[in-house]
């Protein structure tokens, strides 16, 4: 991030604009929303600028800016559309200690003006570091549509009530109070019955929240999905946002953790990799302690919590207490990997059964019904199978599996850095070692990538565009 977004207090501060043409009008329109004292220097001012001057909303000087004009200014804009004049103006501003911007000139500007969605006092500033103005405009348009125009009014009503809300203890009760006002009761009251009704809602809510209530913690076991934040369920998103404490594994995706509130406590309980490893009993104890302290605990688990996620063990630990819990399912790695392959996990006439198995269990390499898996057409998603691949190949070949059975490893399924290694049973360990897979990977036994995608992987080209080409651009 080259530009750090901040909101600057311009009450009573001077803002200077050099240039009085159309470019100036655009910036003035934004600056006039503030309480700054604005001075414009420029010859030939356009009609709008003259009008604002007549209305005394700005001070207009019908001449180029001079040394000394920018004294005590907070900001100075060069808006002449003339590089030399802008450079001269900016030099004057900098000597006077103002921060400076030349309109549409990122390199020579000390700050940039974001796209703004104005629901004062709620203000959204959108910046793309100059990289994608079209994107900023699109985001602005989306937000303009999404944020009701009454939002500002609601926030102002809320703002005036803030001192009263301090009667509530900090933290959970206060958060719940505001959240109920802004998201449940306030908008409806304001829309139906106006400002006074919204005000009454605040008073009623305050009385309700002041009534003593037993804070009771609870636990949500939430499936994070395979890593792509778009593959989170809406429910998982909401629950994450409401959590006081998020207990997650080492591999939790940073984009997903971002969805937690800023005040939420994030606790990593990694069980692999470097550093101290958490024992299951300690994780159980942590979940219980946080919930008993009255917190809403999210226990975030990759994929689906019920697939190789020790969900049962953590639920059993909670059963010994009276802490309520729920499970929010997620997309498991096998589903994500199948999607990446463009392959179906089941197919009429090939497999009416899908196995979800692990390469490892508590006692080492895991044993399975190999004879059944070795049958033609069998499909299995093998989790935690990388290090067991030699063992798995041996067992399957010994039980009569076809050495040519396709096996496809999908590493980091659904993520931008996913890798697909397509091979066959006979070559499995060598192919995996050759590819040097590091990340979490699932072995899709009995599945090959969809033909177009497979070619793409071998050619090391983008499978998406290749799939398009293969289908003659008709996908
Ligand atoms: N509950 C998880 C599985 C946890 S066990 C789920 O439902 O997906 C951990 C194993 O899951 C990893 O060793 C790997 O085999 C698999 N896995 C998890 N995320 C993955 C991903 N993004 N891509 C491929 N495999 C993944």
Boltz pocket constraint, residues with backbone or C-beta under 6 A from the ligand:
constraints:
  - pocket:
      binder: B
      contacts: [[A, 225], [A, 226], [A, 227], [A, 301], [A, 302], [A, 303], [A, 304], [A, 305], [A, 306], [A, 307], [A, 308], [A, 309], [A, 331], [A, 332], [A, 333], [A, 334], [A, 337], [A, 382], [A, 383], [A, 384], [A, 385], [A, 410], [A, 411], [A, 412], [A, 413], [A, 414], [A, 415], [A, 440], [A, 441], [A, 442], [A, 443]]
      max_distance: 6.0
